[in-house]
Amino acid sequence: MKTTKSSAGEQFASRRNFLRQAAVAGAGISAFSSAGMTSASFFPSAWAADEPPIGTWPAGSSGNSVFIGISVPRTGPYAVQGEDELKGYELAIEHINSGHPLIKAISPKTTKGVLGKEVKFGVADDGAKPNNAVQNISRFISENKAVLMTGGTSSAVAVALNKLAQREKVLYAVGISGSNDTTGKDCVRYGFRECFYGETAANGLGPVLLKTFGKGKKAAYLTPDYTYGHTVQKSMSEFLNKNGGWTTVTNQVSPLGAPDFSSFLLNISNSGADIFLNINWGRDAVLSIQQAKQFGVLAKQKLVVPYQVPFLAPEVGGNLMEGVYAATDFWWTLQDKFPLAKMFVEAFEKKYGYKPEWGANACYLQFAFWANFVETAGTFYPPAVIKVLESGQKLQSTVGEVYFRAEDHQLVRPVVIVRGKKAADMKSKDDYWDVVDVLPGAPLMQKPDAFGCNLGPST
């Protein structure tokens, strides 16, 4: 029977005793030691075959295909963002299985599939509810032996899936999650995140706000009542208060999925604030901004959206985002700056008929990075894949060269600052934002242990 690329790797792994004897007998072992490496560093899959089963390994990768479990919100307040994420995932899987040039630019060893195995997937709706997401992914793990799990949009979902991934020892590629906690106090060895988050949003957008509006301003916040909202608000207020002498006159905390923000907005309107920082996301952001217009908040206060999804502009309508500053992860006009962004935008628009959102971009990259890690490790054995993730290797992406920090599994990547365009300045129906700056990620990040990250074991 013809050997696939993956089974060849496992056959290579079965020669463990020969490799071990050769390493002990030869002088090469001292060379490994002097370089600060071990023979296992060179042959990660060589040791995997004799390791006890872990998670869904080796059962999940024993056939001609591997399975990814996807849980996204297809209903509820984050449904629009969930659908965009899903399109990014689907496009990445299509590209991985076909050996598309964009995937090969990010994962050079990929031919067709991952280690020669076709990637299959299942999708479930979690409605942005953590319990639903855990049930969805648990089913994919038990029934389909998923080798990779993914999901997010709500950071509460991301934190819950982090815990599931660590417990089940199945790798988790975080979808969208803006909470500092995801790679902070709730970080895990089995999770990794591509997108920017509260602290980097604050450190990137904060200086722009101080330059634009000046120091000593009064700020009012509208904050969703869960880990995303609380950590983004904390990072923004701490930066602006410390560096610009701003004061927080009110922080209105609203429930996720609230249909009516009137009581919160009346308090903000009467607060005497100069700046209204709306931390809501998805449909909650749309409704709260529209209602802020109705209640006269936007006539009194300048609107800022610290962590935003670019779909916000057309959904809110009425040119309400004109002149509004925001931090974001990706915007399609970055194709003029980054060649891989151009490839991604063109491929996405050809398939789906619209310019991609940053959720689609983030989720595409997560799958592409995972393919790179597995191909480099030469095995699906999770600890070996994690070892590659933590190696600090430079990765090509749609926003330039990036890498994951070993200490917290957070991608070091740029933060994009945008400002809403005037309707008269829009060159096309998708041209809502001017990119003000693309800021290098490393200077915007906290120290790896600042938010209490302790990754835990890989075995």
Buried (B, 14 or more C-beta within 10 A) or exposed (E): EEEBBBBEBBEBBEEBEEBBEEBEEEEEBEEBEEEEEEBBEEBBBBBBBEBEEBBBBBEBBBBEBBBBBBBBBBEBBBBBBBBBBBBBBBBBBBBBBEEBEBBBBBBEBBBBBBBBBBBBBBBBBBBBBBEBBBBBBBBBBEEBBBBBBBBBBBBBBBBBBBBBBBEBBBBBBBBBBBBBBBBBBBBBBBBBBBBBBBBBBBBBBBBBBBEBBEEEBBBBBBBBEBBBBBBBBBBBBBBBEEBBEBBBBBBBBBEBBBEEBEEBBBBBBEBEBBBBBBBBBBBBBBBBBBBBBEBEBBEBBBBBBBBBBBBBBEBBEEBBBBBBBBBBBBBBBBBEEBEBBBBBBEBBBEEBEBBBBBBBBBBBBBBBBBBBBBBBBBBBBBBBBBBBBBBEEEBBBBBBEBBBBBBBBBBBBBBBBBBBBEEEEBEEEBBBBBBBBBBEBEEBBBEBEEBEBEBEEBE
